[in-house]
Amino acid sequence: MPVIPTRFQVQFGEVFPVGAFVLGVEPSMAFSDNPAAAKQQERDKETGQLVWIVRALDANEDTARFGAEFKVKVTADHQPVPPEKANGFPFAAVEFEGLTVTPYANAKGRIAHSFRATGMRAPTTGRKPAGEQKTAA
């Protein structure tokens, strides 16, 4: 029987065409149904690497009405370091490498998705603000 993939590779610019900003990085703690158990950092089931949660902000103001903050789980042996902040700007611009999306639905029929990545870096391509996008002549 063929294996149905649950994670789908996506291009950062396709999902975040205006870009994104890092708000913070923290370890993702593994779930345990035993409240007395020692807390342990989550490990990726496919790679065995540690999992880190990167809180980020979508730079597209049109998506802000749906909640501009999102989380990306990054798998890495060591805590990922956000790119440098631009002069005077409170957040660092970021691109996620190896970005995947996992769609899911819960028992109540809510459809949602989660993001994973293999790393993050400073943006490598300049983006034009939404009002300055190329238009066909």
C-alpha positions in Angstrom: 0.0 0.0 0.0 1.4 3.4 -0.9 2.3 5.9 1.8 0.3 9.1 1.7 2.4 12.1 2.5 1.3 14.3 5.3 3.9 17.1 4.9 3.9 19.0 1.6 7.0 21.0 0.5 6.2 24.6 -0.3 8.2 27.6 -1.4 8.6 30.4 1.2 7.6 33.1 -1.3 4.5 31.3 -2.3 3.2 31.2 1.3 4.5 34.5 2.5 4.8 36.7 -0.7 5.4 39.9 1.4 7.8 38.2 3.9 7.8 37.4 7.6 9.5 38.5 10.8 10.8 36.5 13.8 9.3 37.2 17.2 11.1 34.5 19.2 12.5 31.0 19.4 11.9 28.4 22.1 12.1 24.6 22.6 9.1 22.6 21.7 8.3 20.4 24.7 7.2 16.8 24.1 3.7 15.8 25.2 3.4 13.5 28.1 0.1 12.3 29.6 1.9 11.8 33.0 2.1 15.2 34.7 4.8 13.9 37.1 7.1 13.0 34.2 10.2 15.1 33.6 9.8 17.7 30.8 11.7 16.7 27.6 12.2 18.6 24.4 10.3 17.2 21.4 12.3 15.3 18.8 11.2 15.0 15.1 9.8 11.6 14.3 11.5 11.5 10.9 14.9 12.9 11.6 15.4 12.5 15.4 16.5 16.1 15.6 15.4 18.5 18.3 12.3 20.6 17.6 12.2 24.3 18.1 9.2 26.7 17.9 9.8 29.9 16.0 7.1 32.5 16.6 6.7 34.7 13.5 4.7 37.5 12.0 3.3 37.5 8.5 4.3 40.8 6.8 1.2 40.8 4.6 -1.2 43.2 6.3 -4.2 41.7 4.4 -3.7 38.4 6.4 -3.6 40.3 9.7 -7.3 40.2 10.0 -7.1 36.4 10.3 -4.2 36.6 12.8 -0.8 37.6 11.5 1.2 35.6 14.1 2.0 32.0 13.3 4.5 29.3 14.5 6.9 27.2 12.5 8.5 24.1 14.1 12.2 24.0 13.0 14.2 20.8 13.4 17.8 21.4 14.3 20.5 19.9 16.6 21.0 23.4 18.2 18.6 26.3 18.8 18.2 28.3 15.6 19.5 31.9 15.7 17.3 34.6 14.1 18.8 36.9 11.5 20.0 40.3 12.6 17.4 43.1 13.0 17.5 46.0 10.6 18.6 49.3 12.0 15.9 50.5 14.4 13.4 47.9 13.4 12.0 45.8 16.3 11.8 42.5 14.4 14.2 40.5 12.2 13.1 39.7 8.6 13.3 35.9 8.0 12.9 33.3 5.3 12.3 29.6 6.3 14.3 26.9 4.5 12.8 23.5 3.7 9.4 24.8 4.5 6.5 22.2 4.6 2.8 22.5 5.4 0.7 19.8 7.0 -3.0 20.2 6.6 -5.3 18.6 9.1 -8.9 18.5 10.4 -10.0 17.9 14.0 -13.1 15.9 15.2 -15.2 19.1 15.1 -14.4 19.6 11.4 -12.1 22.5 11.9 -9.6 22.6 9.0 -6.2 24.0 9.8 -2.5 23.6 8.9 0.9 23.6 10.6 4.3 24.6 9.3 7.7 22.9 9.7 11.1 24.0 8.4 14.7 22.8 8.4 16.1 26.3 9.1 15.8 30.0 8.8 17.9 32.8 7.3 17.9 36.4 6.4 15.8 37.1 3.2 17.9 36.5 0.1 15.6 38.3 -2.4 14.2 41.8 -2.3 10.4 42.0 -2.2 8.4 44.9 -3.4 5.5 46.1 -1.3 2.1 44.8 -2.4 1.2 48.1 -4.1 4.4 48.0 -6.3 4.0 44.5 -7.7 4.5 44.1 -11.5 1.3 44.4 -13.6 0.8 43.1 -17.1 0.7 45.9 -19.7 
